[in-house]
Amino acid sequence: MSSTKFFYCLDEIFQTMFIFYDKVGNVLNYSFLALGFVGFFIWMNYQRKFNHEAKNKSGQLK
């Protein structure tokens, strides 16, 4: 097997593997972005609750 055949075969493998990404488009990226924002807002809500609880109870660290 020559090196050109090897690289052409490798090219075909990668093209077939990345067909999925061409069909999906940016939907996967947007879903990860939305999931990150939702997680951030949930985290901030918990942080707000913990800060409010620490403010009401003396002797607790923030």
Phi and psi in radians as a Rosetta constraint file:
Dihedral C 1 N 2 CA 2 C 2 CIRCULARHARMONIC -1.439 0.35
Dihedral N 2 CA 2 C 2 N 3 CIRCULARHARMONIC 2.899 0.35
Dihedral C 2 N 3 CA 3 C 3 CIRCULARHARMONIC -1.194 0.35
Dihedral N 3 CA 3 C 3 N 4 CIRCULARHARMONIC -0.538 0.35
Dihedral C 3 N 4 CA 4 C 4 CIRCULARHARMONIC -1.169 0.35
Dihedral N 4 CA 4 C 4 N 5 CIRCULARHARMONIC -0.708 0.35
Dihedral C 4 N 5 CA 5 C 5 CIRCULARHARMONIC -1.115 0.35
Dihedral N 5 CA 5 C 5 N 6 CIRCULARHARMONIC -0.686 0.35
Dihedral C 5 N 6 CA 6 C 6 CIRCULARHARMONIC -1.076 0.35
Dihedral N 6 CA 6 C 6 N 7 CIRCULARHARMONIC -0.801 0.35
Dihedral C 6 N 7 CA 7 C 7 CIRCULARHARMONIC -1.242 0.35
Dihedral N 7 CA 7 C 7 N 8 CIRCULARHARMONIC -0.587 0.35
Dihedral C 7 N 8 CA 8 C 8 CIRCULARHARMONIC -1.165 0.35
Dihedral N 8 CA 8 C 8 N 9 CIRCULARHARMONIC -0.690 0.35
Dihedral C 8 N 9 CA 9 C 9 CIRCULARHARMONIC -1.122 0.35
Dihedral N 9 CA 9 C 9 N 10 CIRCULARHARMONIC -0.744 0.35
Dihedral C 9 N 10 CA 10 C 10 CIRCULARHARMONIC -1.085 0.35
Dihedral N 10 CA 10 C 10 N 11 CIRCULARHARMONIC -0.680 0.35
Dihedral C 10 N 11 CA 11 C 11 CIRCULARHARMONIC -1.086 0.35
Dihedral N 11 CA 11 C 11 N 12 CIRCULARHARMONIC -0.763 0.35
Dihedral C 11 N 12 CA 12 C 12 CIRCULARHARMONIC -1.138 0.35
Dihedral N 12 CA 12 C 12 N 13 CIRCULARHARMONIC -0.673 0.35
Dihedral C 12 N 13 CA 13 C 13 CIRCULARHARMONIC -1.110 0.35
Dihedral N 13 CA 13 C 13 N 14 CIRCULARHARMONIC -0.803 0.35
Dihedral C 13 N 14 CA 14 C 14 CIRCULARHARMONIC -1.170 0.35
Dihedral N 14 CA 14 C 14 N 15 CIRCULARHARMONIC -0.640 0.35
Dihedral C 14 N 15 CA 15 C 15 CIRCULARHARMONIC -1.123 0.35
Dihedral N 15 CA 15 C 15 N 16 CIRCULARHARMONIC -0.712 0.35
Dihedral C 15 N 16 CA 16 C 16 CIRCULARHARMONIC -1.239 0.35
Dihedral N 16 CA 16 C 16 N 17 CIRCULARHARMONIC -0.567 0.35
Dihedral C 16 N 17 CA 17 C 17 CIRCULARHARMONIC -1.222 0.35
Dihedral N 17 CA 17 C 17 N 18 CIRCULARHARMONIC -0.614 0.35
Dihedral C 17 N 18 CA 18 C 18 CIRCULARHARMONIC -1.625 0.35
Dihedral N 18 CA 18 C 18 N 19 CIRCULARHARMONIC 0.106 0.35
Dihedral C 18 N 19 CA 19 C 19 CIRCULARHARMONIC -1.092 0.35
Dihedral N 19 CA 19 C 19 N 20 CIRCULARHARMONIC -0.619 0.35
Dihedral C 19 N 20 CA 20 C 20 CIRCULARHARMONIC -0.983 0.35
Dihedral N 20 CA 20 C 20 N 21 CIRCULARHARMONIC -0.778 0.35
Dihedral C 20 N 21 CA 21 C 21 CIRCULARHARMONIC -1.221 0.35
Dihedral N 21 CA 21 C 21 N 22 CIRCULARHARMONIC -0.553 0.35
Dihedral C 21 N 22 CA 22 C 22 CIRCULARHARMONIC -1.188 0.35
Dihedral N 22 CA 22 C 22 N 23 CIRCULARHARMONIC -0.649 0.35
Dihedral C 22 N 23 CA 23 C 23 CIRCULARHARMONIC -1.305 0.35
Dihedral N 23 CA 23 C 23 N 24 CIRCULARHARMONIC -0.653 0.35
Dihedral C 23 N 24 CA 24 C 24 CIRCULARHARMONIC -1.310 0.35
Dihedral N 24 CA 24 C 24 N 25 CIRCULARHARMONIC -0.680 0.35
Dihedral C 24 N 25 CA 25 C 25 CIRCULARHARMONIC 1.268 0.35
Dihedral N 25 CA 25 C 25 N 26 CIRCULARHARMONIC -2.423 0.35
Dihedral C 25 N 26 CA 26 C 26 CIRCULARHARMONIC -1.588 0.35
Dihedral N 26 CA 26 C 26 N 27 CIRCULARHARMONIC 0.077 0.35
Dihedral C 26 N 27 CA 27 C 27 CIRCULARHARMONIC -1.059 0.35
Dihedral N 27 CA 27 C 27 N 28 CIRCULARHARMONIC -0.721 0.35
Dihedral C 27 N 28 CA 28 C 28 CIRCULARHARMONIC -1.104 0.35
Dihedral N 28 CA 28 C 28 N 29 CIRCULARHARMONIC -0.750 0.35
Dihedral C 28 N 29 CA 29 C 29 CIRCULARHARMONIC -1.122 0.35
Dihedral N 29 CA 29 C 29 N 30 CIRCULARHARMONIC -0.753 0.35
Dihedral C 29 N 30 CA 30 C 30 CIRCULARHARMONIC -1.160 0.35
Dihedral N 30 CA 30 C 30 N 31 CIRCULARHARMONIC -0.612 0.35
Dihedral C 30 N 31 CA 31 C 31 CIRCULARHARMONIC -1.200 0.35
Dihedral N 31 CA 31 C 31 N 32 CIRCULARHARMONIC -0.692 0.35
Dihedral C 31 N 32 CA 32 C 32 CIRCULARHARMONIC -1.121 0.35
Dihedral N 32 CA 32 C 32 N 33 CIRCULARHARMONIC -0.679 0.35
Dihedral C 32 N 33 CA 33 C 33 CIRCULARHARMONIC -1.133 0.35
Dihedral N 33 CA 33 C 33 N 34 CIRCULARHARMONIC -0.777 0.35
Dihedral C 33 N 34 CA 34 C 34 CIRCULARHARMONIC -1.128 0.35
Dihedral N 34 CA 34 C 34 N 35 CIRCULARHARMONIC -0.715 0.35
Dihedral C 34 N 35 CA 35 C 35 CIRCULARHARMONIC -1.092 0.35
Dihedral N 35 CA 35 C 35 N 36 CIRCULARHARMONIC -0.680 0.35
Dihedral C 35 N 36 CA 36 C 36 CIRCULARHARMONIC -1.127 0.35
Dihedral N 36 CA 36 C 36 N 37 CIRCULARHARMONIC -0.732 0.35
Dihedral C 36 N 37 CA 37 C 37 CIRCULARHARMONIC -1.155 0.35
Dihedral N 37 CA 37 C 37 N 38 CIRCULARHARMONIC -0.731 0.35
Dihedral C 37 N 38 CA 38 C 38 CIRCULARHARMONIC -1.094 0.35
Dihedral N 38 CA 38 C 38 N 39 CIRCULARHARMONIC -0.778 0.35
Dihedral C 38 N 39 CA 39 C 39 CIRCULARHARMONIC -1.085 0.35
Dihedral N 39 CA 39 C 39 N 40 CIRCULARHARMONIC -0.678 0.35
Dihedral C 39 N 40 CA 40 C 40 CIRCULARHARMONIC -1.110 0.35
Dihedral N 40 CA 40 C 40 N 41 CIRCULARHARMONIC -0.772 0.35
Dihedral C 40 N 41 CA 41 C 41 CIRCULARHARMONIC -1.209 0.35
Dihedral N 41 CA 41 C 41 N 42 CIRCULARHARMONIC -0.610 0.35
Dihedral C 41 N 42 CA 42 C 42 CIRCULARHARMONIC -1.127 0.35
Dihedral N 42 CA 42 C 42 N 43 CIRCULARHARMONIC -0.770 0.35
Dihedral C 42 N 43 CA 43 C 43 CIRCULARHARMONIC -1.066 0.35
Dihedral N 43 CA 43 C 43 N 44 CIRCULARHARMONIC -0.755 0.35
Dihedral C 43 N 44 CA 44 C 44 CIRCULARHARMONIC -1.147 0.35
Dihedral N 44 CA 44 C 44 N 45 CIRCULARHARMONIC -0.603 0.35
Dihedral C 44 N 45 CA 45 C 45 CIRCULARHARMONIC -1.143 0.35
Dihedral N 45 CA 45 C 45 N 46 CIRCULARHARMONIC -0.783 0.35
Dihedral C 45 N 46 CA 46 C 46 CIRCULARHARMONIC -1.077 0.35
Dihedral N 46 CA 46 C 46 N 47 CIRCULARHARMONIC -0.710 0.35
Dihedral C 46 N 47 CA 47 C 47 CIRCULARHARMONIC -1.103 0.35
Dihedral N 47 CA 47 C 47 N 48 CIRCULARHARMONIC -0.705 0.35
Dihedral C 47 N 48 CA 48 C 48 CIRCULARHARMONIC -1.095 0.35
Dihedral N 48 CA 48 C 48 N 49 CIRCULARHARMONIC -0.742 0.35
Dihedral C 48 N 49 CA 49 C 49 CIRCULARHARMONIC -1.121 0.35
Dihedral N 49 CA 49 C 49 N 50 CIRCULARHARMONIC -0.762 0.35
Dihedral C 49 N 50 CA 50 C 50 CIRCULARHARMONIC -1.152 0.35
Dihedral N 50 CA 50 C 50 N 51 CIRCULARHARMONIC -0.678 0.35
Dihedral C 50 N 51 CA 51 C 51 CIRCULARHARMONIC -1.158 0.35
Dihedral N 51 CA 51 C 51 N 52 CIRCULARHARMONIC -0.686 0.35
Dihedral C 51 N 52 CA 52 C 52 CIRCULARHARMONIC -1.143 0.35
Dihedral N 52 CA 52 C 52 N 53 CIRCULARHARMONIC -0.703 0.35
Dihedral C 52 N 53 CA 53 C 53 CIRCULARHARMONIC -1.166 0.35
Dihedral N 53 CA 53 C 53 N 54 CIRCULARHARMONIC -0.691 0.35
Dihedral C 53 N 54 CA 54 C 54 CIRCULARHARMONIC -1.205 0.35
Dihedral N 54 CA 54 C 54 N 55 CIRCULARHARMONIC -0.550 0.35
Dihedral C 54 N 55 CA 55 C 55 CIRCULARHARMONIC -1.222 0.35
Dihedral N 55 CA 55 C 55 N 56 CIRCULARHARMONIC -0.640 0.35
Dihedral C 55 N 56 CA 56 C 56 CIRCULARHARMONIC -1.353 0.35
Dihedral N 56 CA 56 C 56 N 57 CIRCULARHARMONIC -0.519 0.35
Dihedral C 56 N 57 CA 57 C 57 CIRCULARHARMONIC -1.772 0.35
Dihedral N 57 CA 57 C 57 N 58 CIRCULARHARMONIC 2.106 0.35
Dihedral C 57 N 58 CA 58 C 58 CIRCULARHARMONIC -1.371 0.35
Dihedral N 58 CA 58 C 58 N 59 CIRCULARHARMONIC 2.606 0.35
Dihedral C 58 N 59 CA 59 C 59 CIRCULARHARMONIC 1.617 0.35
Dihedral N 59 CA 59 C 59 N 60 CIRCULARHARMONIC -0.057 0.35
Dihedral C 59 N 60 CA 60 C 60 CIRCULARHARMONIC -1.683 0.35
Dihedral N 60 CA 60 C 60 N 61 CIRCULARHARMONIC 2.521 0.35
Dihedral C 60 N 61 CA 61 C 61 CIRCULARHARMONIC -1.473 0.35
Dihedral N 61 CA 61 C 61 N 62 CIRCULARHARMONIC 2.587 0.35
